[in-house]
Structures are given as C-alpha cells and as structure tokens.
Amino acid sequence: MREKLIRLQSLYIDQFKRLQHLLKEKKRRYLHNRKVEHEALGNSLLTGPEGLLAKERENLKRLKCLRRYRQRYGVEALLHRQLKERRMLATDGAAQQAHTTRSSQRCLAFVDDVRCSNQSLPMTRHCLTQKDATAIGDLLSLYSGLMETALD
C-alpha cells in the first residue's frame, strides 16, 4: 500500500511539472504574439491609407480609448493617490511613515545645480522659498498681501 502511495505521489509531481512547463510555454508564446501584434499595430498607425483600412483604424482607436477608460485624471487622480497612501499607512503602520513625502510633493526648483529639498505647496511645484522664482509667485504674493490687509 505504501509503495502505491509513493508511486501515486511521484505521478502527481510529474504531472504538476508538466503542467507548469505547458503554462510557461503558453505564456511565452502569448507574450511573443502580443509583442509582434503590438509592433505591427504600432507601425500601422503611422502609415497612411495603405496601412490599415478606415474601419480597422477606427476599431484600433476605440481599443486604445477603452484601455484608458478607467484611468483617473486631474484632481480625481490626486485624491485617489492620497487615499491609496492613507490605506497603505493604515495597513503598514510605522514602516511606511518614513516615506510619507512623495517626490511630487517636493519642490522642483534647482539652486546652484542642487534640487531644493523643501516640501512644495499644495497643488504647486515649488516651496515657499522658491515661489518668487515662478510665475505663480506673483499670485501668491498678491494673495498673501490681501490676507494681511484683511487681517489688519
């Protein structure tokens, strides 16, 4: 009885290895075909009427639009990213707290070929010290001037 179980176990292991090999081979073939198809479709978009028919071009445009259909843009993308970060902080705890400042929250200004390390203002690309170097600096200084006169 024990020998039969050992034999059955070895047959299962062999079958599992075979299935793994088939899966890897099919994945390799799929990726290769996808690459070839992408190269063919990518090049055919650049060609004129001799490349694709009008209906095929329209179908390809629809396909590309559907690929971007659920992608978030603008404020919605910003809020979604912040929500994901908050969820990551809640699940990971203190391990993620050291990396709370994203690269997009840092100032993009360069002073003497060194990037400014200050945190940028919300919805802008520069910090308070670099705000005068940007076009939006005028608006921010005007706004701060209005706020000072309103407080007096």
CNS distance restraints for C-alpha pairs under 8 A (distance, minus, plus):
assign (resid   1 and name CA) (resid   5 and name CA) 6.46 0.50 0.50
assign (resid   2 and name CA) (resid   6 and name CA) 6.27 0.50 0.50
assign (resid   3 and name CA) (resid   7 and name CA) 6.09 0.50 0.50
assign (resid   4 and name CA) (resid   8 and name CA) 6.04 0.50 0.50
assign (resid   5 and name CA) (resid   9 and name CA) 6.03 0.50 0.50
assign (resid   6 and name CA) (resid  10 and name CA) 6.24 0.50 0.50
assign (resid   7 and name CA) (resid  11 and name CA) 6.23 0.50 0.50
assign (resid   8 and name CA) (resid  12 and name CA) 6.22 0.50 0.50
assign (resid   9 and name CA) (resid  13 and name CA) 6.23 0.50 0.50
assign (resid  10 and name CA) (resid  14 and name CA) 6.15 0.50 0.50
assign (resid  11 and name CA) (resid  15 and name CA) 6.10 0.50 0.50
assign (resid  12 and name CA) (resid  16 and name CA) 6.05 0.50 0.50
assign (resid  13 and name CA) (resid  17 and name CA) 6.23 0.50 0.50
assign (resid  14 and name CA) (resid  18 and name CA) 6.20 0.50 0.50
assign (resid  15 and name CA) (resid  19 and name CA) 6.20 0.50 0.50
assign (resid  16 and name CA) (resid  20 and name CA) 6.15 0.50 0.50
assign (resid  17 and name CA) (resid  21 and name CA) 6.16 0.50 0.50
assign (resid  18 and name CA) (resid  22 and name CA) 6.24 0.50 0.50
assign (resid  19 and name CA) (resid  23 and name CA) 6.10 0.50 0.50
assign (resid  20 and name CA) (resid  24 and name CA) 6.19 0.50 0.50
assign (resid  21 and name CA) (resid  25 and name CA) 6.12 0.50 0.50
assign (resid  22 and name CA) (resid  26 and name CA) 6.08 0.50 0.50
assign (resid  23 and name CA) (resid  27 and name CA) 6.08 0.50 0.50
assign (resid  24 and name CA) (resid  28 and name CA) 6.10 0.50 0.50
assign (resid  25 and name CA) (resid  29 and name CA) 6.21 0.50 0.50
assign (resid  26 and name CA) (resid  30 and name CA) 6.00 0.50 0.50
assign (resid  27 and name CA) (resid  31 and name CA) 6.09 0.50 0.50
assign (resid  28 and name CA) (resid  32 and name CA) 6.12 0.50 0.50
assign (resid  29 and name CA) (resid  33 and name CA) 6.09 0.50 0.50
assign (resid  30 and name CA) (resid  34 and name CA) 6.01 0.50 0.50
assign (resid  31 and name CA) (resid  35 and name CA) 6.07 0.50 0.50
assign (resid  32 and name CA) (resid  36 and name CA) 6.27 0.50 0.50
assign (resid  33 and name CA) (resid  37 and name CA) 6.04 0.50 0.50
assign (resid  34 and name CA) (resid  38 and name CA) 5.97 0.50 0.50
assign (resid  35 and name CA) (resid  39 and name CA) 6.16 0.50 0.50
assign (resid  36 and name CA) (resid  40 and name CA) 6.18 0.50 0.50
assign (resid  37 and name CA) (resid  41 and name CA) 6.05 0.50 0.50
assign (resid  38 and name CA) (resid  42 and name CA) 5.74 0.50 0.50
assign (resid  39 and name CA) (resid  43 and name CA) 6.09 0.50 0.50
assign (resid  40 and name CA) (resid  44 and name CA) 6.12 0.50 0.50
assign (resid  41 and name CA) (resid  45 and name CA) 6.34 0.50 0.50
assign (resid  42 and name CA) (resid  46 and name CA) 7.25 0.50 0.50
assign (resid  43 and name CA) (resid  47 and name CA) 6.91 0.50 0.50
assign (resid  44 and name CA) (resid  48 and name CA) 7.99 0.50 0.50
assign (resid  44 and name CA) (resid  51 and name CA) 5.32 0.50 0.50
assign (resid  44 and name CA) (resid  52 and name CA) 6.39 0.50 0.50
assign (resid  45 and name CA) (resid  51 and name CA) 7.46 0.50 0.50
assign (resid  45 and name CA) (resid  52 and name CA) 7.56 0.50 0.50
assign (resid  45 and name CA) (resid  57 and name CA) 7.39 0.50 0.50
assign (resid  47 and name CA) (resid  51 and name CA) 5.31 0.50 0.50
assign (resid  47 and name CA) (resid  52 and name CA) 7.82 0.50 0.50
assign (resid  48 and name CA) (resid  52 and name CA) 7.58 0.50 0.50
assign (resid  49 and name CA) (resid  53 and name CA) 6.54 0.50 0.50
assign (resid  49 and name CA) (resid  54 and name CA) 7.53 0.50 0.50
assign (resid  52 and name CA) (resid  56 and name CA) 5.93 0.50 0.50
assign (resid  52 and name CA) (resid  57 and name CA) 6.01 0.50 0.50
assign (resid  53 and name CA) (resid  57 and name CA) 6.18 0.50 0.50
assign (resid  54 and name CA) (resid  58 and name CA) 6.18 0.50 0.50
assign (resid  55 and name CA) (resid  59 and name CA) 6.17 0.50 0.50
assign (resid  56 and name CA) (resid  60 and name CA) 6.13 0.50 0.50
assign (resid  57 and name CA) (resid  61 and name CA) 6.21 0.50 0.50
assign (resid  58 and name CA) (resid  62 and name CA) 6.25 0.50 0.50
assign (resid  59 and name CA) (resid  63 and name CA) 6.17 0.50 0.50
assign (resid  60 and name CA) (resid  64 and name CA) 6.25 0.50 0.50
assign (resid  61 and name CA) (resid  65 and name CA) 6.16 0.50 0.50
assign (resid  62 and name CA) (resid  66 and name CA) 6.11 0.50 0.50
assign (resid  63 and name CA) (resid  67 and name CA) 6.32 0.50 0.50
assign (resid  64 and name CA) (resid  68 and name CA) 6.69 0.50 0.50
assign (resid  65 and name CA) (resid  69 and name CA) 6.04 0.50 0.50
assign (resid  66 and name CA) (resid  70 and name CA) 7.98 0.50 0.50
assign (resid  72 and name CA) (resid  76 and name CA) 6.05 0.50 0.50
assign (resid  72 and name CA) (resid  77 and name CA) 4.81 0.50 0.50
assign (resid  73 and name CA) (resid  77 and name CA) 4.90 0.50 0.50
assign (resid  73 and name CA) (resid  78 and name CA) 7.87 0.50 0.50
assign (resid  74 and name CA) (resid  78 and name CA) 6.48 0.50 0.50
assign (resid  75 and name CA) (resid  79 and name CA) 6.10 0.50 0.50
assign (resid  76 and name CA) (resid  80 and name CA) 6.05 0.50 0.50
assign (resid  77 and name CA) (resid  81 and name CA) 6.11 0.50 0.50
assign (resid  78 and name CA) (resid  82 and name CA) 6.25 0.50 0.50
assign (resid  79 and name CA) (resid  83 and name CA) 6.12 0.50 0.50
assign (resid  80 and name CA) (resid  84 and name CA) 6.22 0.50 0.50
assign (resid  81 and name CA) (resid  85 and name CA) 6.22 0.50 0.50
assign (resid  82 and name CA) (resid  86 and name CA) 6.19 0.50 0.50
assign (resid  83 and name CA) (resid  87 and name CA) 6.20 0.50 0.50
assign (resid  84 and name CA) (resid  88 and name CA) 6.14 0.50 0.50
assign (resid  85 and name CA) (resid  89 and name CA) 6.16 0.50 0.50
assign (resid  86 and name CA) (resid  90 and name CA) 6.13 0.50 0.50
assign (resid  87 and name CA) (resid  91 and name CA) 6.16 0.50 0.50
assign (resid  88 and name CA) (resid  92 and name CA) 5.76 0.50 0.50
assign (resid  88 and name CA) (resid  93 and name CA) 7.83 0.50 0.50
assign (resid  88 and name CA) (resid  96 and name CA) 7.49 0.50 0.50
assign (resid  89 and name CA) (resid  93 and name CA) 5.21 0.50 0.50
assign (resid  89 and name CA) (resid  94 and name CA) 7.38 0.50 0.50
assign (resid  89 and name CA) (resid  96 and name CA) 5.84 0.50 0.50
assign (resid  89 and name CA) (resid  97 and name CA) 6.76 0.50 0.50
assign (resid  92 and name CA) (resid  96 and name CA) 6.12 0.50 0.50
assign (resid  93 and name CA) (resid  97 and name CA) 7.08 0.50 0.50
assign (resid  94 and name CA) (resid  98 and name CA) 7.58 0.50 0.50
assign (resid  96 and name CA) (resid 100 and name CA) 6.88 0.50 0.50
assign (resid 101 and name CA) (resid 105 and name CA) 6.12 0.50 0.50
assign (resid 101 and name CA) (resid 106 and name CA) 7.35 0.50 0.50
assign (resid 101 and name CA) (resid 119 and name CA) 7.83 0.50 0.50
assign (resid 102 and name CA) (resid 106 and name CA) 6.93 0.50 0.50
assign (resid 104 and name CA) (resid 125 and name CA) 7.69 0.50 0.50
assign (resid 105 and name CA) (resid 119 and name CA) 5.78 0.50 0.50
assign (resid 105 and name CA) (resid 120 and name CA) 5.33 0.50 0.50
assign (resid 105 and name CA) (resid 121 and name CA) 7.67 0.50 0.50
assign (resid 105 and name CA) (resid 122 and name CA) 7.78 0.50 0.50
assign (resid 105 and name CA) (resid 125 and name CA) 7.46 0.50 0.50
assign (resid 106 and name CA) (resid 116 and name CA) 7.74 0.50 0.50
assign (resid 106 and name CA) (resid 117 and name CA) 6.40 0.50 0.50
assign (resid 106 and name CA) (resid 118 and name CA) 5.99 0.50 0.50
assign (resid 106 and name CA) (resid 119 and name CA) 4.47 0.50 0.50
assign (resid 106 and name CA) (resid 120 and name CA) 5.01 0.50 0.50
assign (resid 106 and name CA) (resid 125 and name CA) 7.39 0.50 0.50
assign (resid 106 and name CA) (resid 126 and name CA) 7.40 0.50 0.50
assign (resid 106 and name CA) (resid 127 and name CA) 7.67 0.50 0.50
assign (resid 107 and name CA) (resid 115 and name CA) 7.70 0.50 0.50
assign (resid 107 and name CA) (resid 116 and name CA) 5.79 0.50 0.50
assign (resid 107 and name CA) (resid 117 and name CA) 6.41 0.50 0.50
assign (resid 107 and name CA) (resid 118 and name CA) 5.78 0.50 0.50
assign (resid 107 and name CA) (resid 119 and name CA) 5.66 0.50 0.50
assign (resid 107 and name CA) (resid 120 and name CA) 4.68 0.50 0.50
assign (resid 107 and name CA) (resid 125 and name CA) 5.67 0.50 0.50
assign (resid 107 and name CA) (resid 126 and name CA) 4.39 0.50 0.50
assign (resid 107 and name CA) (resid 127 and name CA) 5.35 0.50 0.50
assign (resid 108 and name CA) (resid 115 and name CA) 6.69 0.50 0.50
assign (resid 108 and name CA) (resid 116 and name CA) 6.67 0.50 0.50
assign (resid 108 and name CA) (resid 125 and name CA) 5.88 0.50 0.50
assign (resid 108 and name CA) (resid 126 and name CA) 5.82 0.50 0.50
assign (resid 109 and name CA) (resid 115 and name CA) 5.96 0.50 0.50
assign (resid 109 and name CA) (resid 116 and name CA) 5.70 0.50 0.50
assign (resid 109 and name CA) (resid 126 and name CA) 6.44 0.50 0.50
assign (resid 109 and name CA) (resid 130 and name CA) 6.76 0.50 0.50
assign (resid 110 and name CA) (resid 114 and name CA) 5.23 0.50 0.50
assign (resid 110 and name CA) (resid 115 and name CA) 4.37 0.50 0.50
assign (resid 110 and name CA) (resid 116 and name CA) 5.81 0.50 0.50
assign (resid 111 and name CA) (resid 115 and name CA) 6.29 0.50 0.50
assign (resid 111 and name CA) (resid 116 and name CA) 6.63 0.50 0.50
assign (resid 118 and name CA) (resid 127 and name CA) 6.16 0.50 0.50
assign (resid 119 and name CA) (resid 126 and name CA) 7.77 0.50 0.50
assign (resid 119 and name CA) (resid 127 and name CA) 5.85 0.50 0.50
assign (resid 120 and name CA) (resid 124 and name CA) 6.52 0.50 0.50
assign (resid 120 and name CA) (resid 125 and name CA) 5.82 0.50 0.50
assign (resid 120 and name CA) (resid 126 and name CA) 4.77 0.50 0.50
assign (resid 120 and name CA) (resid 127 and name CA) 4.04 0.50 0.50
assign (resid 120 and name CA) (resid 128 and name CA) 7.29 0.50 0.50
assign (resid 121 and name CA) (resid 125 and name CA) 6.97 0.50 0.50
assign (resid 121 and name CA) (resid 126 and name CA) 6.26 0.50 0.50
assign (resid 121 and name CA) (resid 127 and name CA) 5.41 0.50 0.50
assign (resid 121 and name CA) (resid 128 and name CA) 6.97 0.50 0.50
assign (resid 126 and name CA) (resid 130 and name CA) 5.88 0.50 0.50
assign (resid 126 and name CA) (resid 131 and name CA) 5.89 0.50 0.50
assign (resid 126 and name CA) (resid 134 and name CA) 7.91 0.50 0.50
assign (resid 127 and name CA) (resid 131 and name CA) 5.98 0.50 0.50
assign (resid 130 and name CA) (resid 134 and name CA) 7.23 0.50 0.50
assign (resid 131 and name CA) (resid 136 and name CA) 6.96 0.50 0.50
assign (resid 131 and name CA) (resid 137 and name CA) 4.68 0.50 0.50
assign (resid 131 and name CA) (resid 140 and name CA) 7.69 0.50 0.50
assign (resid 132 and name CA) (resid 136 and name CA) 7.67 0.50 0.50
assign (resid 132 and name CA) (resid 137 and name CA) 4.39 0.50 0.50
assign (resid 132 and name CA) (resid 138 and name CA) 6.92 0.50 0.50
assign (resid 133 and name CA) (resid 137 and name CA) 6.60 0.50 0.50
assign (resid 134 and name CA) (resid 138 and name CA) 7.94 0.50 0.50
assign (resid 135 and name CA) (resid 139 and name CA) 7.85 0.50 0.50
assign (resid 136 and name CA) (resid 140 and name CA) 6.31 0.50 0.50
assign (resid 137 and name CA) (resid 141 and name CA) 6.04 0.50 0.50
assign (resid 138 and name CA) (resid 142 and name CA) 6.06 0.50 0.50
assign (resid 139 and name CA) (resid 143 and name CA) 6.06 0.50 0.50
assign (resid 140 and name CA) (resid 144 and name CA) 6.07 0.50 0.50
assign (resid 141 and name CA) (resid 145 and name CA) 6.03 0.50 0.50
assign (resid 142 and name CA) (resid 146 and name CA) 6.20 0.50 0.50
assign (resid 143 and name CA) (resid 147 and name CA) 6.19 0.50 0.50
assign (resid 144 and name CA) (resid 148 and name CA) 6.21 0.50 0.50
assign (resid 145 and name CA) (resid 149 and name CA) 6.32 0.50 0.50
assign (resid 146 and name CA) (resid 150 and name CA) 6.09 0.50 0.50
assign (resid 147 and name CA) (resid 151 and name CA) 6.17 0.50 0.50
assign (resid 148 and name CA) (resid 152 and name CA) 6.34 0.50 0.50
